[in-house]
Amino acid sequence: MTQTRIPLHATIAFVDLSRFEMNLARFLLLVTLYIICSQCLQTTTSRSFIVDYENNVFLKDGKPFRYISGSIHYFRVPRTYWYDRLLKMKAAGLNVVQT
């Protein structure tokens, strides 16, 4: 068996070209997804939050919205527990947090 030796600089150039092509493909994919998503977001209805004083109700995107608030004193809770406490507040049904 005879082995063919490939010069080291040739293999490095091939690998670099392959990485370049992969990065280019990823970049083009991300740009395409960004364009598609930005157009989708523009075609949807705009979000709104209005206070209807006549009917004494909040309107979120045109629908009645019940404001359920809770309070947290973040300086009394260690930073490592913040995420846990916010998840518990959301699980309890709160949709607004006051600090």
PyMOL commands that set and color helices and strands:
alter all, ss='L'
color gray80, all
select helices_A, chain A and resi 8-43+74-76+79-91
alter helices_A, ss='H'
color red, helices_A
select strands_A, chain A and resi 49-52+57-60+63-65+69-71+96-98
alter strands_A, ss='S'
color yellow, strands_A
deselect
rebuild
show_as cartoon
